[in-house]
Amino acid sequence: MPYIAFDSYVVRIQGGTQIPANVFCYAGSGQVPVGVLVFVNDGDTKSPKQNTQTGTVTIYMLPSNLEPVLDTLRNEKPLKLYVSSTLSWGALVTGDKEPVGEHEP
């Protein structure tokens, strides 16, 4: 499966559910997300899915990854989603190579 680029996102933090957070990823002015990062309780990992009608990719992540994901969303661009061709794993990927030591204190 190819990389899926996106340029905006919506974060939903929720309570009273087994899913503490979702990140909806959008490309351009589209109203349907191109991807959703679903944070499920630790140990409850699932394989990614793709909606055959909308093409939206859902990637499941552990809640312990929420902070680094939010940091990446805030500070990096371009960003892409990637799902393996077998739908066995998915990832949030930065779009360009980063130089070593780029961050200044």
C-alpha positions as CSV (number, residue, x, y, z in Angstrom):
1,M,0.0,0.0,0.0
2,P,1.4,3.4,-0.8
3,Y,2.0,6.2,1.6
4,I,-1.0,8.4,2.3
5,A,-0.1,12.1,2.7
6,F,-2.2,14.4,5.0
7,D,-2.0,18.0,6.0
8,S,-4.4,18.5,8.8
9,Y,-5.8,16.6,11.7
10,V,-8.4,16.6,14.5
11,V,-7.6,15.1,17.9
12,R,-10.5,13.6,20.0
13,I,-9.6,12.7,23.6
14,Q,-12.5,10.8,25.2
15,G,-13.5,9.2,28.5
16,G,-15.7,6.3,29.5
17,T,-14.5,4.1,26.7
18,Q,-11.9,1.5,25.9
19,I,-10.6,4.0,23.2
20,P,-9.0,7.0,25.1
21,A,-8.1,9.0,21.9
22,N,-8.4,9.2,18.1
23,V,-6.6,11.3,15.6
24,F,-8.4,12.0,12.3
25,C,-6.1,12.8,9.4
26,Y,-7.3,14.9,6.4
27,A,-5.9,15.7,3.0
28,G,-6.7,19.1,1.5
29,S,-10.2,20.3,2.2
30,G,-11.7,16.8,2.3
31,Q,-14.4,16.1,4.7
32,V,-13.7,12.4,5.0
33,P,-10.5,11.5,6.8
34,V,-7.8,9.7,4.8
35,G,-6.7,8.0,8.0
36,V,-7.6,7.5,11.7
37,L,-5.1,6.7,14.4
38,V,-7.0,4.8,17.1
39,F,-5.4,4.6,20.5
40,V,-6.6,1.4,22.3
41,N,-5.8,0.2,25.8
42,D,-2.3,-1.2,26.3
43,G,-2.1,-4.8,25.1
44,D,-5.1,-4.5,22.8
45,T,-3.3,-4.0,19.5
46,K,-5.1,-4.9,16.3
47,S,-4.1,-5.0,12.6
48,P,-4.8,-1.9,10.5
49,K,-8.0,-1.8,8.3
50,Q,-9.0,0.0,5.2
51,N,-12.6,1.1,4.5
52,T,-13.3,-0.2,1.0
53,Q,-16.0,2.5,0.5
54,T,-14.1,5.6,1.6
55,G,-10.5,4.4,1.4
56,T,-9.9,5.6,5.0
57,V,-7.1,3.7,6.7
58,T,-7.4,2.9,10.4
59,I,-4.2,2.3,12.4
60,Y,-4.3,1.1,16.0
61,M,-1.8,2.3,18.4
62,L,-1.1,2.0,22.1
63,P,-2.0,4.9,24.4
64,S,1.6,5.2,25.5
65,N,2.3,6.4,21.9
66,L,-0.1,9.3,22.1
67,E,2.3,11.9,23.4
68,P,5.0,11.2,20.8
69,V,2.4,11.1,18.0
70,L,1.0,14.5,19.1
71,D,4.5,15.9,19.3
72,T,5.2,14.6,15.7
73,L,1.9,16.1,14.5
74,R,2.7,19.5,16.0
75,N,6.4,19.7,14.9
76,E,6.9,17.8,11.7
77,K,5.8,18.1,8.1
78,P,5.2,16.6,5.6
79,L,3.5,13.6,7.3
80,K,2.2,10.4,5.9
81,L,0.5,7.2,7.0
82,Y,1.8,3.9,5.9
83,V,0.2,0.5,6.1
84,S,2.0,-2.7,5.1
85,S,0.7,-4.5,2.0
86,T,-0.5,-7.4,4.2
87,L,-2.4,-5.0,6.6
88,S,-0.3,-6.4,9.4
89,W,1.1,-3.1,10.7
90,G,0.8,0.7,10.2
91,A,2.8,3.8,11.0
92,L,2.9,7.5,11.1
93,V,5.9,8.6,9.0
94,T,7.7,11.9,8.6
95,G,8.0,12.8,4.9
96,D,11.6,14.0,4.6
97,K,15.0,12.9,6.0
98,E,16.0,14.9,9.1
99,P,19.5,16.1,9.6
100,V,21.2,14.7,12.8
101,G,21.4,17.3,15.6
102,E,18.8,19.6,13.9
103,H,17.1,20.4,17.2
104,E,18.6,23.4,19.1
105,P,18.1,23.8,22.8
